[in-house]
């Protein structure tokens, strides 16, 4: 039994779980801050904020964190956050929209460019991918005629790309025009 500690196993699992929750809460807080900044801090008059708060609560985000995120929108925080929309191409020419919230657009865009290069994507100029999507109430929907069917290898690469982008702290949502399986 030497070297086996139940606490050591629990500690490693807890650290991993806490890191995932922290990253998730950070993304949720940024979404709340942007929604409050753009349309006001009153959830009854701001459907986007109300939706972001509801999502945060459903994922057990503490009320203090939600309150701090709203306070940042009123200028109480030093960070200035802004919404960003990046366009890219993935494997097989699939269109990729990357929505994020950042306090430093230059840093985030460079990090996203690096991720794209590392995992098989390519940065696109503004407007070159957006044509393939329609804006909807919950986000972006690919236009029917723009859907692309990928092969097995390209689909696996796209999944790695989406996972890598989703792991980035500043990325909120990712949309593609992949037709699926």
C-alpha positions as CSV (number, residue, x, y, z in Angstrom):
1,X,0.0,0.0,0.0
2,X,3.0,2.3,0.1
3,X,2.6,5.3,-2.1
4,X,-1.1,5.0,-2.5
5,X,-3.1,7.7,-0.9
6,X,-6.8,8.2,-1.3
7,X,-6.4,12.0,-0.7
8,X,-3.8,12.2,-3.5
9,X,-6.2,10.6,-5.9
10,X,-9.0,12.9,-4.8
11,X,-6.7,16.0,-4.9
12,X,-5.9,15.3,-8.6
13,X,-9.5,14.7,-9.6
14,X,-10.6,17.9,-7.7
15,X,-7.8,20.0,-9.3
16,X,-8.9,18.9,-12.7
17,X,-12.6,19.5,-12.0
18,X,-11.9,22.9,-10.4
19,X,-9.8,24.0,-13.4
20,X,-12.7,23.1,-15.8
21,X,-15.2,24.9,-13.6
22,X,-13.0,27.9,-13.4
23,X,-12.6,28.1,-17.1
24,X,-16.4,27.7,-17.6
25,X,-17.2,30.3,-15.0
26,X,-14.7,32.7,-16.6
27,X,-16.5,32.3,-20.0
28,X,-19.9,32.7,-18.4
29,X,-18.8,35.9,-16.6
30,X,-17.5,37.4,-19.7
31,X,-20.8,36.7,-21.5
32,X,-22.7,38.3,-18.7
33,X,-20.4,41.4,-18.7
34,X,-20.8,42.0,-22.4
35,X,-24.6,41.5,-22.3
36,X,-24.9,44.0,-19.4
37,X,-22.6,46.5,-21.1
38,X,-24.4,46.3,-24.5
39,X,-28.1,46.4,-23.4
40,X,-28.1,47.4,-19.7
41,X,-27.7,45.8,-16.3
42,X,-31.4,45.1,-15.7
43,X,-32.2,41.5,-16.7
44,X,-35.9,42.2,-17.0
45,X,-35.2,44.6,-19.8
46,X,-32.2,42.8,-21.3
47,X,-33.1,39.3,-22.6
48,X,-29.5,38.5,-23.5
49,X,-28.4,39.3,-20.0
50,X,-31.3,37.3,-18.5
51,X,-30.4,34.3,-20.7
52,X,-26.7,34.5,-19.7
53,X,-27.6,34.7,-16.0
54,X,-30.0,31.8,-16.3
55,X,-27.3,29.7,-18.1
56,X,-24.8,30.6,-15.4
57,X,-27.2,29.6,-12.6
58,X,-28.0,26.3,-14.3
59,X,-24.3,25.5,-14.3
60,X,-24.1,26.4,-10.5
61,X,-22.1,29.6,-10.9
62,X,-22.1,31.4,-7.5
63,X,-24.2,34.6,-7.3
64,X,-21.2,36.6,-6.2
65,X,-19.5,35.8,-9.5
66,X,-22.6,36.8,-11.4
67,X,-22.8,40.1,-9.5
68,X,-19.1,40.9,-10.1
69,X,-19.6,40.3,-13.8
70,X,-22.5,42.7,-13.9
71,X,-20.5,45.2,-11.9
72,X,-17.7,45.1,-14.5
73,X,-20.2,46.2,-17.1
74,X,-20.8,49.4,-15.2
75,X,-17.1,50.3,-15.1
76,X,-16.5,48.9,-11.6
77,X,-13.9,46.5,-13.0
78,X,-10.6,47.7,-14.6
79,X,-10.9,45.4,-17.6
80,X,-12.5,46.6,-20.8
81,X,-14.0,43.6,-22.5
82,X,-15.2,43.6,-26.1
83,X,-17.0,41.1,-28.4
84,X,-15.0,39.7,-31.3
85,X,-15.9,37.6,-34.3
86,X,-13.2,35.8,-36.2
87,X,-13.5,34.0,-39.4
88,X,-11.5,31.0,-40.5
89,X,-11.4,28.0,-42.8
90,X,-11.1,24.5,-41.4
91,X,-10.1,21.2,-43.1
92,X,-11.9,20.5,-46.4
93,X,-12.7,24.2,-46.8
94,X,-15.3,24.2,-44.0
95,X,-16.3,27.7,-42.9
96,X,-15.6,28.5,-39.2
97,X,-17.0,31.4,-37.2
98,X,-15.4,32.0,-33.8
99,X,-17.2,34.3,-31.3
100,X,-15.3,35.5,-28.3
101,X,-15.0,38.1,-25.6
102,X,-11.5,39.6,-24.9
103,X,-9.8,42.3,-23.1
104,X,-7.0,42.4,-25.7
105,X,-8.0,41.8,-29.3
106,X,-4.4,41.7,-30.6
107,X,-3.4,39.0,-28.2
108,X,-6.5,36.9,-28.8
109,X,-6.4,37.1,-32.6
110,X,-2.7,36.1,-32.5
111,X,-3.5,33.2,-30.2
112,X,-6.4,32.1,-32.4
113,X,-4.2,32.3,-35.5
114,X,-1.6,30.1,-33.8
115,X,-4.2,27.6,-32.8
116,X,-5.6,27.5,-36.4
117,X,-2.2,26.9,-37.9
118,X,-1.3,24.2,-35.3
119,X,-4.5,22.2,-35.8
120,X,-5.2,22.5,-39.6
121,X,-7.2,25.7,-39.9
122,X,-6.5,28.9,-41.8
123,X,-7.3,32.5,-40.8
124,X,-9.8,34.2,-43.2
125,X,-10.4,37.9,-44.0
126,X,-13.4,39.6,-42.5
127,X,-16.5,38.8,-44.6
128,X,-15.1,35.8,-46.4
129,X,-16.8,33.2,-44.2
130,X,-19.7,35.2,-42.8
131,X,-21.7,34.9,-46.1
132,X,-22.2,31.2,-45.3
133,X,-24.2,31.9,-42.1
134,X,-27.5,33.6,-41.1
135,X,-27.7,35.4,-37.8
136,X,-30.3,33.8,-35.5
137,X,-31.8,34.7,-32.1
138,X,-29.4,32.1,-30.3
139,X,-26.3,32.6,-32.6
140,X,-25.4,31.7,-36.2
141,X,-26.9,29.1,-38.4
142,X,-25.2,27.8,-41.6
143,X,-27.1,28.5,-44.8
144,X,-28.5,25.3,-46.4
145,X,-26.6,25.8,-49.7
146,X,-23.3,26.4,-47.9
147,X,-23.1,23.0,-46.1
148,X,-20.0,20.9,-46.7
149,X,-19.8,17.2,-46.1
150,X,-16.4,16.2,-44.8
151,X,-14.5,12.9,-45.2
152,X,-13.4,10.9,-42.1
153,X,-9.9,12.5,-41.8
154,X,-11.2,16.0,-42.3
155,X,-14.0,15.5,-39.8
156,X,-11.4,14.2,-37.2
157,X,-9.2,17.3,-37.9
158,X,-12.2,19.6,-37.6
159,X,-13.1,18.0,-34.2
160,X,-9.6,18.6,-32.9
161,X,-9.7,22.2,-34.2
162,X,-13.1,22.9,-32.5
163,X,-11.8,21.3,-29.3
164,X,-8.6,23.4,-29.3
165,X,-10.6,26.6,-30.0
166,X,-13.2,25.8,-27.3
167,X,-10.4,25.4,-24.8
168,X,-9.3,29.0,-25.3
169,X,-10.5,31.2,-22.5
170,X,-11.6,34.0,-24.8
171,X,-13.7,31.8,-27.2
172,X,-17.4,31.7,-26.4
173,X,-19.0,29.9,-29.4
174,X,-17.8,28.2,-32.5
175,X,-20.0,27.6,-35.6
176,X,-19.2,25.6,-38.8
177,X,-21.0,24.8,-42.0
178,X,-20.1,21.1,-41.6
179,X,-23.1,19.1,-42.8
180,X,-22.4,16.5,-40.0
181,X,-22.2,12.7,-40.4
